[in-house]
């Protein structure tokens, strides 16, 4: 091992030590793997950008698409906002690992909070009828018919509100969303796919945690 790679390894180990104490669900060894994986993603981004300390929105979107099959830009932007906790326009290594801890291994409570904040497009702590309409319009593959397709989506919004709006104020608070999802977990991603499925999680973890050690 060269002196430079030995130093690099020590830096990664020290960073992993710190992050693994602050982030749930990953062991220190797994955090090391995630840091190395993040650095590779950053190197790929840096080919076109000379300075990069984090993943920018465009690169982040393409990663969500390539790794987890996400296609809805509105949802992907919401995931980016949720990962980018300090709102500086890029996802740092710690933010990346914190975000992955929720989408890969989070508890139901953590995933409810994560999905709610992605669907709350304007950040006012409610999912309004307008936000539901936009999200459902984006996520549904509508067939062209003679009817106005938007009418069908408006009907769906009303049906959804009847099921989920427990305090009957015409919008979903976090308490409404949490109660509805705990009663019927299928509603967790009712407004669009913002979590990887079990196949995507398995493939990602195998690639990052197992193949790293085979190199």
Secondary structure, DSSP 4 states (H G I P E B T S, - for coil): --HHHHHHHHHHHHHHHHHHHHSSS--HHHHHHHHHHHHHHHHHHHTT-S--SSEEHHHHHHHHHHHH----HHHHHHHHHHH-TT-SSEE-HHHHHHHHHHHHH--HHHHHHHHHHHH-TTSSSEE-HHHHHHHHHHHS-PPP-SS-HHHHHHHHHHHHHHHH-TT-SSSEEHHHHHHHHHH-GGGGGTT---S--HHHHHHHHIIIIIHHHH-
